[in-house]
Amino acid sequence: MNVNVHTYSKPKGWEQHSQYASFPDAIHICATNNQRKGIKSCYGHDLKHIYSFREFIKSLHPNWYSAETKFQQYLRLSRIIANLTDIGLELKQAFRLNAMDILDSIRFFVEANIKPSALKDCWLKTEKERVFKIVWNSMLQEDSAIQRHYQTLRRPILKTSILSAISRLCEEPDIKIKDDIHIVLHGFYFVTPEQQIILENFRKQQIKITFFHYFDVRYANTFNFIKAFVTDRFGWPPPEEWIYDSASPGDITKNARTFLSAYEDKPSKLEELEETITGYASFFDFLHDVIFPNIPIDSEQANKVAAPNIISPNAKQLNELLLSYYPELNPKKRNFLSYPIGRYLVSLHQVYNNGQLNLTEEILTDLFSSGWLHGKTLSDNARDYTYDLQQLFPYLEGCTEIKSWISRLEQLINQGIIIEKAFPIGKENRILRSMRSPFAKISHFAVPLDRVKQVKIFIESIQTIINDLFDQADTKNIIDVHFKRLKNILKTHGQGVSLIADENEKLLIQELEQKLNHIRDDSEFLYDDIQTALHFYLSGKLDDEDENYISGFIEIDGEMFKPQDHAIYLTGLDENSLPLGGQSTPWPLQFETFELLSDQHTALELHTIRSRANKSISRYLFFIALNLSPQQLKLSWIKNVLDQDELQPALYVKQLGLQKVDFTTTPAETEVPLTLFDFSQESIRQDEIAVAWETLGFEDFISEYKLCPKRFYYSYITDEYPTFSSDFIHQFMFSEIVRVVRRGANADFETVLQEVSPLFPQWLDFKKHFSVKKVFEYRPGRTGKKTEVSESYSYTETRKNFQFPGFRNEERNEIFYETKASIENIVGEIEAEKNQIMPANPGYACRFCPHIDYCSDAVFPVDLRKENK
């Protein structure tokens, strides 16, 4: 046989092994990426060709393992599911929701070289399984990538193909390897069906294969599980033919020896351990203690500095959390959704909804803030109008189709022109602008007309883009055609974003354009499926990368080769993560069905064996971890992760009796010195400062300081003057407008309703009719005395109703009375140098405040009810 199995017990002592002389000329394939890194760091001076199995197989079959192939397969699969007939609506919906799991299952069986015909009908006890076989058959018939991969697996892997794969990995056109190729396999303590199929092909081509296993004959109960994977049943030498290396007594630490004493059939004295395990209350605490000190968050530096060795049984979950905080940390597996370009593309596709082109506030906000929308000139970017858009949303409530959004904006523009004629804009300061008309403090009427018109232009631009992308005149939706349209959109609108994008995003855009060039498929798809598929594609979930900042627990064996002069963080050691869980059965097959299939196909049996050996694998890996330098190994677990609360340490940790230490931040660690901005360098004209203070001291403005200093800060320091965007407040202001119109025109009910109703198209006619009727139940009040605010303008007491909507008259009067009595003291207090923080005065009045949505001190009505109980 051209296969042999050798073991070693000294990871850093290979030079003494009899096989080492043949290693420099061999191709070394490691089961995990971290083991590749470890072996390279220890033996890279002698061994040139060291690769992980994942990167090797992707180079050998680049098309099959590409994200673009999976993306196209997802679209095809979704269409097949949508076209299923004679199945229940609930089951069909289940298949649509689990389309990605179904695709993973189909690809799993393809990689194991198993076809749908192997799944016998008599085994299928559930309708889910029967429908799955139908779907799998349809994919086999329609998907050329699946057909090609089956053919590839049936053909021998030629030596020229291996050399080509290695050339791509080395980025060397001409590599020199001996004709008698020697492949050395490291870390295959379990073998997957996919690996088995590839390795069988090597064996059948008479390629020399050496399994080189870490194995300690003294601890048979711990290491013997490996023999279930590499044995004659699967075409490999039986364990009795393995060539075992002898272990020396000094090759194990006290921690590892103590751990194995509970599992081995030999007497061992229990030893007291001094090591501790740290308990983090949350992942954020782990970020603070481990990630921040070791990984520069700055995107430029993050790409240059090697990540610390962080390993965890729940690495997938923790990596997702880490990248949700800092997407720039993983340049090799870019999550496009974390960048404006990704949000822009997904938002465009979200517009299509069941045959209609609909917009929502969320979609519009994402499109505007992405930076990819610009006006007639490239410098006019929608990103600069995002706040205006937010202010317009109350008026646009109820709009769905794009046409309705544009029509409603046209209506607002026309009303704005009428309001400007009724209340002309002259040379004014912000005092006059804040009370020029009854509509001045309603958010959507306060947006300048020229900016409303520009928002409308941007939405019209979205309409044009969407019509180009979703050409509903075509009878068929072809993948290739759709992505050609998408590339044209990126090319056309990328000119504007290039003016504001940073270098990182520019590179990202170039990378995306290259990725889209690889999507070539003349198959049909459904528009309803494109959004989800694109989300998977841009999020990086379809990329089969083995590069992560936090490595999986199965990669701990790579650490035993590395120089242990750095910290190794083994985290996530909680009760739910360790021992490792078993391998899940491909959805939607039942375990019994999969077992029957495994009996007929040897490669699948490896999947079942791995599930049954999960505890042995966990013990083996934890032994390796404990055998690392105790000074370098940092053990920890996270008590609260997502929906898991108050997690306890893993069983192995309890067994060792490690002392638990809770992580706490010290005041010195939490205090971050703030650098005060030096305004002395700013070129601010003194006359501008004088005007600003002059208007700031206006009686009405100061009354808001009297009510709540923080409300004053938000209203007049960070903005020109406050406007109200809450529908709740608009109801009060609507009533005030009705009173103004009634008094000013001395009009009857029907006339007032006819005049005011069009100004609030977002409300039902019944609501407006009821509100107007409510006002007419009372006699029209007086306008009150006038207050002169400039030589040309005077305003009545009615203005106070628009400044403090929702308040009772006596409450408003009291605020203004107290303000007048202490206005000089208040102005002095505002001007005082020590007054750097304007405190909040939370209470009942918060519900009527224009800043309640973002004020951290705001009190909501529900909170007040709780206090009153």
Phi, psi and omega in degrees: 000144181272014181239137172220160182237124176240150177240161176216154179240353179242096183304327181258019180235032182297333181304334182273354183277145183296334183276347189298331181298331181271353186289320184303331182267359185267166171261120183259122180244122183257144181294329182231161180290323181292328177291324175302314180297318182296312181295323180294321181291331184268322187234013182298339179291336181252323187260122184270318188256095179233119184222154171279156179300321183296313182290328178293314183290328177291326176286328179287321180231068188298324183293315184297323186266008181281149177296328181295322178296315179296322179298312179295322178295323179296316179298318180294315180298318180298322179292321179298317179296317181298330182269004178297139178237165176062029172231156182296149181299321181295318179292321179297320178295322178298320179291323178295317181291332182252027184301321181292322177295321179295318178298318178299320179295314180297315180295324177301313181290324178297315181293337175270006178061043179241134182255164183303329181298338179290339180273095186290141183299326182292344178277338191277105185264346182240156178294327178303315181294320181294319178293323178300318179297321178297314181296317179299316178300317180296319178296320179299319182287327188259336187263112182291330180296319177295315180300317181293322183290323174301316179296320179298317182291335179280336181273152176292146176277109183287153178298327178295325178293320178296316180295321179295319179298317181291325177299319179294323179289322181278344187058037176237124183295324183236103176255153183243116176228144181302149180302321178274084184300135178240120179251125178252127184255126182243138172077014179273059178286344162224157183235133178271161177304319179299314179296319181301316182297317180292316182292326175299320180297318176301315183298318182292337178272010179062028174282134181291127182235134175234118170278123181244100189258139166284122187206131178244108185296342182287341184237065185300319182298334181272322187263344188292343180299335180299329183294340179286340182263320181252092184207171184295337178300330181254016175090013182248166179301138178293157183306329180290345178261358177294153177253108188268141175267146179273144181259147178259154186301332185275010186268016184217140180277164178299321181299313182294320180295317178297319181297315184284345183300336181277350187241345184261149182275056178210143181295139179211134181284127178292130182247141179282130183259147181262349185292156180237166173230133185267134177256119178262133181294329182207169177295330179297322176297321178296320175303313184297321187271327187246310186291306184305314181290340187251333183242116175296126182284334176305126189300324181292317180286327183299329181281344185261334186262133179293141181288151175291164180277096179245125185228142183204145174295333177249048185299321182301314180296316182290324177297320178297320177295317181298314182286338175290330175282314187223081182297335182289353182286345184237079181291337182282338180229072188294130173265095185299335181293342180277356182242158180306323182298320180291316180296324179297312182294316180294319180296322177301318182283339177288341181297324180284124183214104177052047176085354179246155179255095187249146174247151172232167178300320182294315180298314181298318180298316179296319181292316180295315185283348182291334184088001184266359177253130176221161182276207182295329174253145184296335182285344178272094186253139182298336179303326181283355182244012182295320179295318178300320179300315179300322180292334182274344186304320180302321180289332184267006181301137180095348178285141179233288181294152182304320182300322181291325177296314181294317180298318180295321178294323176299321178296318179296319179298315179297319178293324178297322178296318179296318180296320180295324178291321180288327181230080188301146178266122178242202175282110188219161171257185187287340175297312180292321181295328183285344182224019182300323181216166177296348184259359188297332183254012171267122193312309187287332176280342181277344179289127180305143185301322181295330179280326174298317179298323180290322175300318178298320178298319179296318181291326174295325176295319176299318180300317179297315180299314182296318179297325177290322184284317181251075180285098185280359175286336178288138179280338181234143176257108183258133182305311184298316181296317182299318184280340170292320176297318181296319179295324178294322178296316179297320181293317183291315187266353178289343180295321181288319183290336180296339179284337184242347183285146174278174185298324180297317181287326177299317176297322180297318179296317178298318180296320180294319179299321177293320180295320180293333177295338181277350181272099180227112185200128181265019179279158176277156173212170179258133178303328182296340183263344189295325183298311181295318180298316180295325178299314177298317185295312184283337180282350181087003183288343179267353178279128182265066182265150174243027176253117178215157177286326177248117184275153177290159184298330181292351181263008181295335183293342176291337183289336184287351177263342187278152174295123187273062177248019181219161180286142175242114184264110176256103186243178180073022182277063181253173186297334182268347185256335183221130002299158180298148178282162178287165179285134181285151177281138180307128182287136008252029182289143173280158181301319181297320179294317180295324178297317179298319178293323179295325180297332182268341185228108188303321183300322181292335180298331179297325179295317180292318179298321180297319179298319182286337183263012187301324179290321178294319178297319180297317181294319178300314182290322180291327175298316179300318180298315182290342179274358174280172182300120180301333180287333184263335185279122180246109182268142179199164170218158182250122189286326183230110180232117181052246184265010179256123185241147174051048178290144177262161177299159181295162180302319181299322180294317178296321180299321181283343181070033181293143179286129180271132179233124179279134177282131175223141177274140177270157179306323181296328181283327186274336181283121178247116182294134180261136178269118180286139180287138181268099182284351182294339181274351182280137180269083180251126181289140182296327180291329177292320178297319180297317180295320180299316180290327180297315180285329181294333181273008179297141186308314182297321180293317182295332180296330178288327175295321179297321179289312182198111181305324181290324175298319177299317181300309180296325187282321190234347177266312181272350180217171181288312174197160186280147170231157183253128179246358182280133177298326178300314180287326181299332178295320176294318183290327176300315179298320178294321178296319177300318180295319180298313181295319181297315181290315185294321183259352183052046188261162178274180186303307185298320181294315180296316179299319180294326181284319188271328186306315181298341181286346180231067184292345182285349183258153175292149179301324180299317181298316181290320179299316180296318182294317179295317180300321180299320179294320183288353176287345182244155177290145180296131181280176179275154180284340180084174182289159181265148176241125181279124180249349173199179181296333186252347188232138174224146182230146182278175180295344180302333182301330181295330180294330179275339178279323180235064179295143180097339180280153171282155184303318181295328179291317178297314182299321180295318179300313182290324178297312180294327179294312180300323182290337185228023188297322181293319179295321181293315178299318177297322179294320180294320183283344184300136183297328182284344184277073181269343180236125177262110187286159177272158175233069187293149179170206184302324185291347181301327184295341180256010184272138180288352185248014187297332185291334184235358178282121183291341182263000186296144176251128181265155181307321181297326179290322179293325178296322179295322181291329183281348182284000000 
